[in-house]
Amino acid sequence: LPGWRLGWMVMPEAAVDAVTPLAQTLFISPSSIAQYAALAAFDPDALAVHEQRREIFAQRRAQLADGLAQMGLQIPVMPAGAFYLYVDISSTGLTSTEFCWRLVDEYQVAVTPGTDFGVADADRYVRFAYTTAEDQIALGLDRLAAALQSWGGACS
C-alpha cells in the first residue's frame, strides 16, 4: 500500500543489505488504519473483486494490443502486470514527443512519450494506457488509425 507505509519487497538476496536501510523508512510505524486496510484487501470478497478487475484489464490489454498490431505498431514486450503498453512508433517517422503532441492536438488522444520513462531509445516509444472503458479504447484506436493514415505512417 504505497504511501501507507505498509507492504513488502521481493528482491535478490544480494540486494537485501543495501535495501534494508531504505525499506525501514518505508514501513516503520504503519498506522492501524493501514493495517486494517491491508487485512481487508485480502478478504475473500475483496480478492474476488481484484480478480474481476484483473480480468477486465486483461480484456482491455488484448483489445488495445490487437488494435495496435493491426495498424502495424510493434509492442516489444507484452506486460503481464501493468495497465499500459510501451509501443514502438518509429515507423511513423516522428519522435515520441512529436507523435504525442500531434495525436492529442489533432485527434484528442493522449499518450505519453517514452522520454518520460528513460533514455534508451526513448524517442521511438510511447506509452498507451488501458485504464479506461473498452468503448473509449475503441474510439482511441479509431482516432489513432485516422492519424496514422493522415500522417502516412504504419497504418495498414
trRosetta pair geometry for C-beta under 8 A, 3 or more apart (Angstrom, degrees):
i j d omega theta_ij theta_ji phi_ij phi_ji
1 4 3.9 -22 120 44 114 131
1 5 8.0 -23 86 45 95 30
1 6 4.6 13 46 71 110 100
1 7 5.8 -166 25 -59 55 97
1 34 5.9 180 89 -158 148 100
1 37 6.5 90 -108 103 159 122
1 38 6.0 -110 -21 -79 132 93
1 41 7.7 -164 -69 -28 110 155
2 7 7.2 17 -64 -37 50 150
4 7 7.9 111 68 -31 92 95
4 30 6.6 45 144 -144 80 102
4 31 7.2 -94 -168 34 83 99
4 34 3.9 157 172 -124 114 124
4 37 7.0 -92 -155 66 162 139
4 38 7.9 178 113 -52 142 101
5 26 6.3 179 -131 161 66 46
5 27 5.3 143 177 -124 72 35
5 28 6.8 -66 -171 55 127 44
5 29 6.8 -7 135 78 152 61
5 30 4.7 -168 101 -96 95 75
5 31 7.5 98 54 -3 114 75
5 34 6.5 68 60 124 76 176
6 27 6.2 96 -100 -133 30 90
6 30 4.3 73 -72 -124 97 145
6 34 4.6 170 -15 152 139 121
6 35 6.7 -171 -110 -78 147 54
6 37 7.9 137 63 70 154 103
6 38 5.4 -116 146 -56 141 137
7 26 7.4 -53 51 140 106 116
7 27 6.5 -132 46 -90 66 115
9 19 6.8 -126 110 147 161 145
9 23 6.1 -103 6 -111 138 125
11 15 4.5 -88 152 74 126 128
11 16 6.7 160 85 -71 115 63
11 19 6.2 80 47 9 170 162
12 15 5.0 88 66 1 83 104
13 16 5.8 -25 -163 -14 46 117
15 18 5.6 -69 -163 49 58 108
15 19 5.3 40 148 -16 91 118
16 19 6.2 -72 -141 45 24 100
16 20 6.1 42 163 -47 65 101
17 20 6.0 -37 -145 5 26 118
19 22 5.6 -68 -163 49 55 110
19 23 5.4 56 144 -30 86 110
20 23 5.5 -55 -137 36 30 113
20 24 6.4 37 163 -27 64 101
21 24 6.0 -50 -153 25 29 113
21 25 7.4 24 153 -13 59 102
22 25 6.1 -61 -162 33 37 107
22 26 6.7 31 147 -20 68 110
23 26 5.5 -62 -153 35 38 114
23 27 6.5 -9 166 12 73 108
24 27 7.0 -81 -141 50 25 80
24 28 5.6 40 169 -50 68 110
25 28 6.4 -32 -122 7 25 115
27 30 6.3 -25 -168 -49 68 106
30 34 4.6 -110 179 82 103 131
30 35 5.7 121 115 -55 118 88
31 34 4.7 99 58 4 82 100
31 35 7.1 -145 98 -4 46 85
32 35 5.5 -53 -150 37 38 114
32 36 6.3 36 153 -17 69 104
33 36 5.9 -56 -148 39 31 108
33 37 6.2 34 152 -22 65 107
34 37 5.5 -52 -145 36 32 114
34 38 6.4 35 154 -22 64 103
35 38 5.8 -51 -150 32 31 112
35 39 6.7 32 151 -17 62 103
36 39 5.6 -52 -150 36 35 113
36 40 6.3 36 151 -20 66 106
37 40 5.6 -55 -148 37 32 112
37 41 6.5 40 151 -29 64 102
38 41 5.6 -47 -151 25 34 116
38 42 7.2 16 156 -6 61 104
39 42 6.3 -72 -161 42 33 100
39 43 7.2 57 142 -49 65 89
40 43 5.4 -23 -159 -12 45 120
40 46 6.0 117 152 -48 66 152
41 46 5.4 -145 -150 141 28 151
41 50 7.8 70 -173 -58 79 134
42 46 6.8 8 16 73 8 125
42 47 6.6 29 -156 -58 40 106
43 46 4.4 84 59 9 87 107
43 47 6.9 -157 87 -9 42 86
44 47 5.5 -53 -142 36 32 113
44 48 6.5 38 156 -23 64 101
45 48 5.7 -50 -154 29 33 114
45 49 6.9 32 149 -16 63 102
46 49 5.6 -53 -154 35 38 112
46 50 6.4 41 148 -22 68 103
47 50 5.4 -48 -146 34 36 115
47 51 6.4 38 154 -20 65 103
48 51 5.8 -52 -149 35 31 111
48 52 6.5 34 151 -20 63 105
49 52 5.6 -53 -149 35 33 113
49 53 6.4 31 153 -16 65 106
50 53 5.8 -58 -150 39 30 110
50 54 6.3 36 150 -24 65 105
51 54 5.4 -49 -146 32 33 115
51 55 6.6 35 154 -19 63 102
52 55 5.9 -54 -154 34 31 111
52 56 6.6 33 149 -19 64 104
53 56 5.5 -51 -148 34 37 114
53 57 6.4 33 154 -16 67 104
54 57 5.9 -57 -150 39 30 108
54 58 6.4 34 150 -23 65 105
55 58 5.5 -51 -147 33 33 114
55 59 6.6 34 153 -19 64 102
56 59 5.8 -55 -154 34 32 111
56 60 6.5 30 150 -17 65 106
57 60 5.5 -52 -145 38 36 113
57 61 6.2 42 153 -24 67 102
57 83 5.8 -76 -147 -108 126 91
57 130 6.8 123 -152 102 72 110
58 61 5.6 -49 -146 33 31 114
58 62 6.5 31 154 -18 63 105
59 62 5.8 -55 -150 37 30 110
59 63 6.3 32 152 -21 65 107
59 134 7.0 -42 126 -83 110 124
60 63 5.6 -54 -147 35 32 113
60 64 6.2 25 158 -13 67 108
60 83 7.9 17 90 -151 132 82
60 130 4.0 153 140 160 114 122
60 132 7.9 149 -144 65 138 48
60 134 6.2 -132 -100 -84 79 77
60 137 6.0 175 -151 -51 87 157
61 64 6.1 -61 -147 42 27 105
61 65 5.9 22 159 -16 66 114
61 78 7.9 100 166 -168 122 95
61 79 7.5 -121 -137 67 137 90
61 83 7.8 -116 -72 -134 100 45
61 85 7.2 135 -145 -58 81 107
61 130 5.6 -177 -77 51 53 160
62 65 5.9 -57 -137 42 27 108
62 66 5.9 27 163 -19 64 111
63 66 6.1 -59 -146 37 21 109
63 67 6.4 19 157 -16 60 112
63 130 7.5 139 63 -141 97 134
63 134 5.9 135 -28 -137 176 95
63 137 5.4 84 112 117 126 144
63 138 7.3 -64 172 -65 127 76
63 141 8.0 -118 151 -35 88 146
64 67 5.8 -59 -148 38 29 111
64 68 6.2 25 158 -16 66 108
64 85 6.1 -171 120 -3 124 137
64 128 6.1 -179 -180 124 133 131
64 130 4.8 -124 -17 -85 147 124
64 137 5.5 -94 -73 -161 90 125
64 141 7.2 -159 -124 -69 58 114
65 68 5.9 -57 -145 39 29 108
65 69 6.2 29 156 -20 64 109
65 75 5.9 -58 -134 2 94 160
65 78 6.7 34 -121 -121 150 106
65 85 6.2 166 -83 -96 82 151
66 69 5.8 -57 -146 37 29 111
66 70 6.4 32 155 -22 64 105
67 70 5.8 -53 -150 32 30 112
67 71 6.8 22 153 -12 62 106
67 137 7.5 170 9 154 153 96
67 138 7.7 -169 -86 -114 150 50
67 141 3.9 -58 177 -130 149 142
67 144 7.8 96 142 62 115 131
68 71 5.8 -63 -157 39 35 108
68 73 4.4 -72 178 70 91 117
68 75 6.4 83 99 -43 138 110
68 85 6.9 -156 5 109 162 154
68 87 5.9 -104 -165 -123 149 138
68 128 7.1 -169 -71 22 139 161
68 141 7.5 -111 -56 -120 59 101
68 144 7.8 -31 -100 119 72 154
69 72 7.6 61 -177 -64 34 14
69 73 6.9 -97 -80 63 29 66
69 74 7.9 63 -109 -101 69 37
69 75 7.2 -64 -68 5 90 105
70 156 7.4 -134 162 59 54 96
71 141 7.8 -157 -33 -162 130 87
71 144 6.7 -57 -80 122 170 108
71 145 5.8 -136 -98 -99 120 78
71 148 5.8 117 -171 31 121 167
71 154 5.8 79 144 105 82 98
71 155 4.9 -39 -152 -109 89 64
71 156 6.6 156 -155 20 30 74
72 91 6.4 -102 129 102 111 164
72 154 3.7 -150 90 167 115 99
72 155 6.6 -158 23 -92 113 14
72 156 4.8 107 -43 -17 117 109
73 87 5.3 19 158 -177 121 118
73 88 6.7 172 -172 70 73 65
73 89 6.4 -9 -133 -95 112 64
73 91 7.2 -147 -102 39 60 125
73 154 5.5 121 -65 94 68 152
74 87 7.0 143 79 -161 44 67
74 88 4.3 -10 69 47 99 119
74 91 7.8 111 0 -15 99 123
75 78 6.0 69 124 -80 123 70
75 85 5.3 -50 -124 -172 126 116
75 86 7.1 115 -147 71 77 54
75 87 5.5 -42 -91 -104 75 72
75 88 7.4 -161 -80 8 25 84
76 86 7.2 -45 42 96 93 99
76 88 6.2 81 -34 -34 100 117
77 86 6.9 13 54 56 92 112
78 85 7.7 -22 -126 -122 57 98
79 82 3.8 -35 157 29 156 111
79 84 7.2 51 14 71 154 55
79 85 6.9 -146 10 -99 108 56
79 86 7.8 95 -40 4 112 91
83 129 6.0 30 124 -157 87 84
83 130 5.8 -133 -179 61 71 74
83 131 5.2 63 152 -71 131 88
84 127 5.0 17 168 -179 133 101
84 128 6.2 161 -160 83 77 42
84 129 4.5 -40 -96 -98 95 61
84 130 6.8 172 -94 8 38 73
84 131 7.9 -19 -66 -29 80 96
85 127 7.1 161 79 -153 41 56
85 128 4.9 -9 55 59 93 97
85 130 7.2 52 -12 -22 96 109
86 114 7.1 82 -156 -106 98 101
86 117 7.6 -103 -115 75 123 164
86 125 5.3 8 178 -175 89 129
86 126 7.8 174 -152 86 52 28
86 127 5.5 -24 -99 -98 65 78
87 125 6.4 143 71 -152 38 72
87 126 5.6 -26 61 63 94 76
87 127 7.4 152 14 -100 81 25
87 128 5.8 29 -8 -2 129 110
88 91 7.4 73 126 -7 92 91
88 124 5.7 -1 -146 145 77 100
88 125 5.9 -41 -93 -94 48 74
89 92 5.0 -17 169 10 87 121
89 94 6.7 -37 133 68 115 93
89 96 6.5 121 51 -100 124 68
89 99 5.1 57 130 -115 154 168
89 124 6.6 -178 55 -180 62 52
89 125 6.8 132 13 -121 86 22
89 126 5.3 24 -12 4 135 108
89 153 7.9 -19 -169 -164 84 140
89 154 7.7 -131 -146 -3 58 134
90 93 7.9 62 174 -63 47 27
90 124 4.0 -5 -64 -146 105 108
91 153 6.2 101 114 -174 84 84
91 154 4.0 71 104 -76 131 112
92 99 6.0 94 82 -101 152 116
92 148 6.8 -99 -105 -123 106 84
92 151 6.2 18 -160 118 100 137
92 153 3.7 -9 -116 -126 78 126
92 154 6.0 -67 -65 -13 72 94
93 151 8.0 -165 50 156 104 110
93 153 7.0 -141 18 -105 88 84
94 98 4.2 -134 -170 93 101 116
94 99 4.3 135 106 -63 129 82
94 102 6.9 -91 -140 20 158 139
94 151 7.4 -34 -32 -179 127 147
94 153 7.7 -43 2 -94 107 126
95 98 4.6 93 51 9 79 103
95 99 6.8 -143 90 -8 38 89
95 113 7.8 23 137 -142 84 125
95 123 4.4 -48 -150 -167 91 107
95 124 8.0 -70 -140 -70 52 42
96 99 5.6 -53 -144 36 30 115
96 100 6.3 28 158 -18 64 107
96 113 3.7 119 131 -150 106 88
96 114 4.5 -130 -99 21 168 87
96 115 5.8 171 75 -12 128 90
96 122 6.4 -86 16 145 150 67
96 123 5.0 -149 4 -151 96 40
96 124 6.7 -47 -49 11 100 7
96 125 5.9 -5 -91 70 134 40
96 126 5.1 168 -146 -70 96 81
97 100 5.9 -56 -146 37 29 108
97 101 6.3 23 159 -13 65 108
97 113 4.7 12 -77 -101 57 158
97 115 6.2 -9 -54 16 101 137
97 123 7.3 -44 0 -129 87 83
98 101 6.1 -61 -146 40 27 105
98 102 6.0 20 161 -13 65 113
99 102 6.2 -64 -146 41 22 105
99 103 6.1 21 159 -20 63 113
99 111 7.6 -39 122 74 100 123
99 113 7.3 135 59 -101 94 88
99 126 5.8 -113 98 -52 132 140
100 103 5.8 -58 -143 37 26 110
100 104 6.4 15 163 -9 64 108
100 110 7.6 38 -165 -156 91 52
100 111 5.5 -126 -115 77 88 79
100 112 6.6 35 -117 -136 142 13
100 113 4.8 -98 -12 -55 143 87
100 126 6.0 167 -67 -125 97 126
101 104 6.2 -63 -147 42 27 101
101 105 5.8 18 161 -12 67 117
102 105 5.9 -61 -135 45 27 106
102 106 5.4 -4 177 7 68 120
102 107 7.9 39 137 8 66 98
102 147 7.2 131 126 -160 101 122
102 151 7.4 82 138 -83 148 136
103 106 6.8 -60 -120 50 16 91
103 107 5.4 -48 -164 49 55 112
103 109 4.9 -64 162 73 102 95
103 110 7.5 154 108 -94 104 22
103 111 6.1 4 88 22 152 104
103 143 7.9 103 -165 130 86 107
103 144 7.0 8 -139 -107 120 77
103 147 5.7 24 -113 -139 77 168
104 107 7.4 -61 -89 60 10 68
104 108 6.6 41 -159 -120 49 24
104 109 6.4 -117 -87 69 52 42
104 110 5.0 47 -99 -92 112 66
104 111 7.8 -151 -52 22 95 62
106 147 6.5 121 95 -114 119 102
106 150 7.8 -146 150 90 142 153
107 143 4.3 139 174 172 115 110
107 144 7.1 135 131 -75 157 40
107 146 6.5 157 -117 79 127 109
107 147 4.8 -72 -35 -65 153 116
108 143 6.8 -90 63 -154 75 159
109 140 5.0 118 -128 -143 117 85
109 143 4.9 166 -43 99 126 132
109 144 6.0 -100 94 -63 175 82
109 147 7.4 -108 33 -25 131 145
111 126 4.7 55 135 160 125 123
111 127 6.3 173 -178 76 86 48
111 128 5.2 -35 -123 -89 116 66
111 129 7.8 177 -124 6 66 74
112 116 5.4 -62 169 35 109 145
112 117 7.8 89 126 -30 117 108
112 126 6.4 151 76 -167 43 76
112 127 4.4 -18 63 55 101 103
112 129 7.7 54 1 -27 112 101
113 116 5.7 115 74 -10 73 94
113 122 7.4 66 149 158 87 95
113 123 7.7 -7 -175 -119 109 48
113 125 8.0 106 -177 92 50 60
113 126 5.8 -48 -112 -110 38 81
113 127 7.9 -10 65 14 8 84
114 117 5.7 -71 -164 43 54 105
114 118 7.2 -46 165 53 84 78
114 121 7.4 -37 135 114 153 64
114 122 3.9 -172 120 -166 100 64
114 123 6.5 -131 64 -54 115 14
114 124 6.8 -15 27 61 156 43
114 125 3.4 88 -76 76 141 89
114 126 5.9 -94 -35 -75 82 33
114 127 6.9 130 -85 -29 59 84
115 118 7.9 -120 -142 65 28 36
115 119 7.7 39 -134 -101 66 50
115 122 4.5 109 -85 138 51 128
115 123 6.4 33 -59 -77 102 63
116 127 7.6 -85 61 13 116 127
117 122 6.6 174 63 -127 75 110
117 125 7.8 -66 55 98 124 124
117 127 6.8 99 -27 -41 142 133
118 122 5.4 -173 85 -79 65 118
119 122 5.5 -71 -134 -12 20 126
121 124 5.0 -40 173 32 92 115
121 125 6.6 74 121 -13 90 107
122 125 6.2 -77 -151 44 38 100
128 140 8.0 143 -153 141 114 140
129 132 7.6 87 110 -6 95 89
130 137 6.1 26 -135 -99 89 129
132 136 4.1 -67 136 83 126 141
132 137 6.3 164 82 -50 94 77
132 140 8.0 107 67 -21 137 135
133 136 4.9 93 62 8 77 103
133 137 7.2 -137 103 -6 40 87
134 137 5.4 -49 -146 34 38 115
134 138 6.4 42 153 -21 67 101
135 138 5.6 -48 -149 34 34 115
135 139 6.5 37 150 -19 63 103
136 139 5.5 -48 -146 36 36 114
136 140 6.3 39 152 -19 65 104
137 140 5.6 -54 -149 37 31 113
137 141 6.3 33 152 -19 65 105
138 141 5.7 -54 -148 36 31 111
138 142 6.4 34 152 -20 64 103
139 142 5.7 -52 -150 34 32 113
139 143 6.4 28 154 -15 65 106
140 143 5.8 -57 -147 40 31 109
140 144 6.1 33 153 -21 66 107
141 144 5.5 -52 -142 37 32 113
141 145 6.3 37 156 -22 64 102
142 145 5.8 -53 -151 33 29 112
142 146 6.6 29 151 -17 62 105
143 146 5.6 -53 -151 36 35 113
143 147 6.4 38 150 -22 66 104
144 147 5.5 -52 -148 34 34 114
144 148 6.3 31 156 -17 67 104
145 148 5.9 -54 -146 38 30 108
145 149 6.2 30 155 -18 64 108
145 155 5.4 112 -152 -127 65 130
146 149 5.8 -57 -147 38 29 111
146 150 6.1 29 155 -19 65 110
147 150 5.7 -59 -148 39 28 110
147 151 6.0 12 160 -7 66 114
147 153 7.6 3 120 24 75 133
148 151 5.9 -62 -138 47 28 102
148 153 4.0 -92 -151 66 79 111
148 154 5.7 -62 -157 53 132 65
148 155 3.4 134 109 -34 120 109
149 152 7.8 32 179 -70 27 30
149 153 7.8 -68 -42 42 20 79
149 155 4.7 -66 -61 73 69 154
